[in-house]
């Protein structure tokens, strides 16, 4: 029946009323088709992160400018802006963003190149930031992760979604790898090794999801291994990065120096026991023994003050995000959507594993934030845009999917 949607007829109304009601029903349809488990889990992680960030910074007068709520308010503000970016991404749609990939890619490459100019700033050894002013800064490498996913997905899925091929051919794969390599090489020059590691995992996830020949995946792994050796031998890494890997290989190498962070992190997590010492009551956190607890080492606050159960809850919420993202990737009917979702899964999974792993001493320190939880505007904005992409893929899939 014409003008009939969801059991409610709009045919008896005037043109303007029908238009208004159609828009309202379309919005209702979008809300109903959102993946609520992934959305609520991401919100819960951000709110837990705000409590952990507040606990880690409320007594840090040298950081919070004398305002104990400084980082709390900014973390909540970053979360709010991130959710707004997610809504904007859903509104635009991943298919619209597909047509804007050349523009987005050009902007992201321009920004990472800008970091290498005098406008760039060094934070914790990595020259990876642009100082905007007013206490705000931008880390362009966070947004490069998104453009690599979108750009590679656009190239690899173009002929497959059009029905011309079943799998991307070798020339297309080579073009996609070249697209990813340009910003990755610039980020490596900063040097921001942690971000490069994430981007490599993104590229692998994208290739696996695209249906490209396994020879490309194996070849990329081989090239990556050879490249790691070359980077080490040619002295591309800074001294502090080499020292981090040395401390990872031998935790007793310099416990008061380069190994201090990871040793204190393990002490903090180990002291939490099953239920923790209670929020705001962790001796390691209150005593400021673990550096960068609001950013890279925020998981230590959870381990000490919330214990195994609280830290386990964070892991469970992250697992829900990854599980629902896998469902979205599997259920979409277009290769482009599958590839985008797979790239985000690889990004979130590896970055969470690396961040938590370095606090437990099973991964080297790489300066990566914990998605949704760690303090940092650029990271928060990027992960919420990624959630928007996942939601768009789910919302725009055919009803039968």
PyMOL commands that set and color helices and strands:
alter all, ss='L'
color gray80, all
select helices_A, chain A and resi 15-33+36-57+61-64+70-92+94-99+101-115+140-161+170-189+193-210+214-234+239-249+260-271+283-286+298-331+335-360+377-395
alter helices_A, ss='H'
color red, helices_A
select strands_A, chain A and resi 4-5+8-9+120-123+126-133+136-138
alter strands_A, ss='S'
color yellow, strands_A
deselect
rebuild
show_as cartoon
